[in-house]
Amino acid sequence: MSKKVSKGNALFFLIKYLNYSLKNCIAFGNAMNDIEMLKISGKACIVQNADLELKSKLPYIEVIKSNDEDGVASYLDRLYKINYDNIK
């Protein structure tokens, strides 16, 4: 596989294609294959149970609840103020 293949490059390509901005992107990661994507996103979060090496390489990135605690869904619920109890 080419060394140019990464989630970061894929995100960059998609953003250009859709004419969006990286500053408006949010990314969630848990493993080293997420590092490039997390570095370029406008907002990045690492789940609590992520690879320790990822956390140590990106200590400035917010750590959210673990995958076992539905960390990404909980974060998005809070961000967008989604209350599923009121949805019928």
FENUR-V399156 format. One record per residue. N is the residue number from 1. RES is the residue in one letter. BURIAL is b if it has 9 or more other ideal C-beta (glycine too) atoms within 8 Angstrom, else e. Layout:
((N RES BURIAL) (N RES BURIAL))
//
This chain:
((1 M e) (2 S e) (3 K e) (4 K e) (5 V e) (6 S b) (7 K b) (8 G b) (9 N b) (10 A b) (11 L b) (12 F b) (13 F e) (14 L e) (15 I b) (16 K e) (17 Y e) (18 L e) (19 N e) (20 Y e) (21 S e) (22 L b) (23 K e) (24 N e) (25 C b) (26 I b) (27 A b) (28 F b) (29 G b) (30 N b) (31 A e) (32 M e) (33 N e) (34 D b) (35 I b) (36 E b) (37 M b) (38 L b) (39 K b) (40 I b) (41 S b) (42 G e) (43 K e) (44 A b) (45 C b) (46 I b) (47 V b) (48 Q b) (49 N e) (50 A b) (51 D e) (52 L e) (53 E e) (54 L b) (55 K b) (56 S e) (57 K e) (58 L b) (59 P e) (60 Y e) (61 I b) (62 E e) (63 V b) (64 I b) (65 K b) (66 S e) (67 N b) (68 D e) (69 E e) (70 D e) (71 G b) (72 V b) (73 A e) (74 S b) (75 Y b) (76 L b) (77 D b) (78 R e) (79 L e) (80 Y e) (81 K e) (82 I e) (83 N e) (84 Y e) (85 D e) (86 N e) (87 I e) (88 K e))
//
